[in-house]
Amino acid sequence: MSIDRAILFRLATSDVVEQVVRAVPRGEELAWRAASRYVPGTAAADAIRAAGELHARGVAASIDQFGELVDDTLVAQRVTDDYLRLAEDLAGLPQDAWLAVDLSHLGLDVDLSGCADRLAAIAQALPEGRRIQVGAEDDARADAVLKCVLDVADRGMADRLGATVQANLHRTPDDMERLLEAGVHIRLVKGAYLESPDRALPYGEPTDIAFMRLAHRLAEAHAPFALATHDGVLREALLSALGPVPVEQLLGVRPEILNDLVAHGVPVRVYIPFGHNWFRYWMRRVAESRGA
Ligand SMILES: Cc1cc2nc3c(=O)[nH]c(=O)nc-3n(C[C@H](O)[C@H](O)[C@H](O)COP(=O)(O)OP(=O)(O)OC[C@H]3O[C@@H](n4cnc5c(N)ncnc54)[C@H](O)[C@@H]3O)c2cc1C
């Protein structure tokens, strides 16, 4: 990990930066103006509108309510209720609209089996043919996230679930085999968290090579999967080798490429987050746009 990347990552996830920006006159307003490229709004209706607009361009969407690290089961239940309403809303959206969630938002840290139950309740409430994609969090939570996903898949809901695997983590090839066996959809990403060298490959070439190898393994297994990257070279190399496999992007990141992918017959899905906790997410995107 380069020092620059570590500094940018820490700045992007710092409470102090957020407090300072929000305290400056018009700071929040100006920050929101920049962030709104990545976040359609604070309400579910904003995300639903954005999903409809993308659908008109031939692009699918996965809607996520911002939030993570919930350490109170009552809050986790409230979040679950919000997701149950979102699951109902999906019925009014095109068939390719899915949901997305981070399990620490559903109380993973305080109550693993309750978290699995909450994920199962949301998966069960989805209209037929839809999925809820579970995000990958830091390496320390990877075991718990994997357990929850496998538990819910085991309850007969693999076709309603998606998991995310991070190419940079040493554990991912093994985890991915278990997810393949379970039959859930797999979203392959490079990995967004700062991890120690004993747990993860460095950002850059080693992670990119791991991403390539994992993508080939997913294709060989005929798994339902997507390449979730904005790295044009990596994406094009894989599309040339594997054919038009699905690609996922984050809303607002390199949006100019979406039409081109659709025109070339590549199925494209965009992650759409909404909610009040947009500040850190925006800072993280800004850091990544500068190579962090
Ligand atoms: C749909 C989706 C879901 C994800 N879910 C997870 C998850 O659950 N867990 C997790 O750890 N990570 C997740 N990620 C993030 C991922 O791990 C990477 O941190 C992030 O995608 C950046 O890596 P990259 O593959 O795009 O490649 P990079 O090499 O970081 O970027 C490729 C190119 O895109 C450019 N770029 C990147 N961001 C921007 C931007 N904001 N504006 C303009 N250009 C930009 C870069 O400058 C670079 O030129 C997800 C990513 C996507 C697309």
The ligand as an SDF file (V2000), in Angstrom:
LIG
                    3D

 53 58  0  0  0  0  0  0  0  0999 V2000
  -20.9510   -2.0300   -7.9910 C   0  0  0  0  0  0  0  0  0  0  0  0
  -19.8210   -1.9620   -7.0150 C   0  0  0  0  0  0  0  0  0  0  0  0
  -19.9860   -2.4720   -5.7590 C   0  0  0  0  0  0  0  0  0  0  0  0
  -18.9200   -2.4430   -4.8370 C   0  0  0  0  0  0  0  0  0  0  0  0
  -19.0730   -3.0220   -3.6030 N   0  0  0  0  0  0  0  0  0  0  0  0
  -18.0080   -3.1170   -2.7940 C   0  0  0  0  0  0  0  0  0  0  0  0
  -18.0780   -3.8340   -1.5810 C   0  0  0  0  0  0  0  0  0  0  0  0
  -19.1060   -4.3850   -1.2380 O   0  0  0  0  0  0  0  0  0  0  0  0
  -16.9620   -3.8930   -0.7940 N   0  0  0  0  0  0  0  0  0  0  0  0
  -15.7820   -3.2990   -1.1750 C   0  0  0  0  0  0  0  0  0  0  0  0
  -14.7770   -3.4210   -0.4530 O   0  0  0  0  0  0  0  0  0  0  0  0
  -15.7010   -2.5810   -2.3140 N   0  0  0  0  0  0  0  0  0  0  0  0
  -16.7740   -2.4830   -3.1270 C   0  0  0  0  0  0  0  0  0  0  0  0
  -16.6620   -1.7740   -4.2820 N   0  0  0  0  0  0  0  0  0  0  0  0
  -15.5110   -0.8650   -4.4780 C   0  0  0  0  0  0  0  0  0  0  0  0
  -14.3090   -1.5450   -5.0530 C   0  0  0  0  0  0  0  0  0  0  0  0
  -13.7650   -2.4700   -4.1590 O   0  0  0  0  0  0  0  0  0  0  0  0
  -13.2430   -0.4740   -5.3800 C   0  0  0  0  0  0  0  0  0  0  0  0
  -12.8230    0.1640   -4.2000 O   0  0  0  0  0  0  0  0  0  0  0  0
  -13.7350    0.6040   -6.3190 C   0  0  0  0  0  0  0  0  0  0  0  0
  -14.5990    0.0950   -7.2930 O   0  0  0  0  0  0  0  0  0  0  0  0
  -12.5380    1.2210   -7.0630 C   0  0  0  0  0  0  0  0  0  0  0  0
  -11.8510    0.2220   -7.7380 O   0  0  0  0  0  0  0  0  0  0  0  0
  -11.9740   -0.0240   -9.3200 P   0  0  0  0  0  0  0  0  0  0  0  0
  -12.1270   -1.4920   -9.5330 O   0  0  0  0  0  0  0  0  0  0  0  0
  -13.0180    0.8060   -9.9100 O   0  0  0  0  0  0  0  0  0  0  0  0
  -10.5220    0.3090   -9.8410 O   0  0  0  0  0  0  0  0  0  0  0  0
   -9.5870    1.5550   -9.6260 P   0  0  0  0  0  0  0  0  0  0  0  0
   -8.2640    1.1120  -10.1330 O   0  0  0  0  0  0  0  0  0  0  0  0
   -9.6620    2.1110   -8.2530 O   0  0  0  0  0  0  0  0  0  0  0  0
  -10.2010    2.6270  -10.5890 O   0  0  0  0  0  0  0  0  0  0  0  0
  -10.2310    2.4250  -12.0060 C   0  0  0  0  0  0  0  0  0  0  0  0
  -10.2970    3.7470  -12.6710 C   0  0  0  0  0  0  0  0  0  0  0  0
  -11.5190    4.3880  -12.3460 O   0  0  0  0  0  0  0  0  0  0  0  0
  -11.2420    5.6890  -11.8720 C   0  0  0  0  0  0  0  0  0  0  0  0
  -12.1610    6.0520  -10.8180 N   0  0  0  0  0  0  0  0  0  0  0  0
  -12.3700    5.3830   -9.6870 C   0  0  0  0  0  0  0  0  0  0  0  0
  -13.2560    6.0680   -8.9240 N   0  0  0  0  0  0  0  0  0  0  0  0
  -13.5850    7.1820   -9.6230 C   0  0  0  0  0  0  0  0  0  0  0  0
  -14.4450    8.2910   -9.3820 C   0  0  0  0  0  0  0  0  0  0  0  0
  -15.1180    8.4000   -8.2440 N   0  0  0  0  0  0  0  0  0  0  0  0
  -14.5500    9.2510  -10.3300 N   0  0  0  0  0  0  0  0  0  0  0  0
  -13.8620    9.1580  -11.4800 C   0  0  0  0  0  0  0  0  0  0  0  0
  -13.0060    8.1370  -11.7630 N   0  0  0  0  0  0  0  0  0  0  0  0
  -12.8830    7.1670  -10.8530 C   0  0  0  0  0  0  0  0  0  0  0  0
   -9.8220    5.6220  -11.2830 C   0  0  0  0  0  0  0  0  0  0  0  0
   -9.2210    6.8980  -11.2470 O   0  0  0  0  0  0  0  0  0  0  0  0
   -9.1540    4.6800  -12.2210 C   0  0  0  0  0  0  0  0  0  0  0  0
   -8.6540    5.3610  -13.3490 O   0  0  0  0  0  0  0  0  0  0  0  0
  -17.6960   -1.8270   -5.2140 C   0  0  0  0  0  0  0  0  0  0  0  0
  -17.5440   -1.3150   -6.5000 C   0  0  0  0  0  0  0  0  0  0  0  0
  -18.5720   -1.3820   -7.4140 C   0  0  0  0  0  0  0  0  0  0  0  0
  -18.3520   -0.8400   -8.7850 C   0  0  0  0  0  0  0  0  0  0  0  0
  1  2  1  0
  2  3  1  0
  2 52  2  0
  3  4  2  0
  4  5  1  0
  4 50  1  0
  5  6  2  0
  6  7  1  0
  6 13  1  0
  7  8  2  0
  7  9  1  0
  9 10  1  0
 10 11  2  0
 10 12  1  0
 12 13  2  0
 13 14  1  0
 14 15  1  0
 14 50  1  0
 15 16  1  0
 16 17  1  0
 16 18  1  0
 18 19  1  0
 18 20  1  0
 20 21  1  0
 20 22  1  0
 22 23  1  0
 23 24  1  0
 24 25  2  0
 24 26  1  0
 24 27  1  0
 27 28  1  0
 28 29  2  0
 28 30  1  0
 28 31  1  0
 31 32  1  0
 32 33  1  0
 33 34  1  0
 33 48  1  0
 34 35  1  0
 35 36  1  0
 35 46  1  0
 36 37  1  0
 36 45  1  0
 37 38  2  0
 38 39  1  0
 39 40  1  0
 39 45  2  0
 40 41  1  0
 40 42  2  0
 42 43  1  0
 43 44  2  0
 44 45  1  0
 46 47  1  0
 46 48  1  0
 48 49  1  0
 50 51  2  0
 51 52  1  0
 52 53  1  0
M  END
$$$$
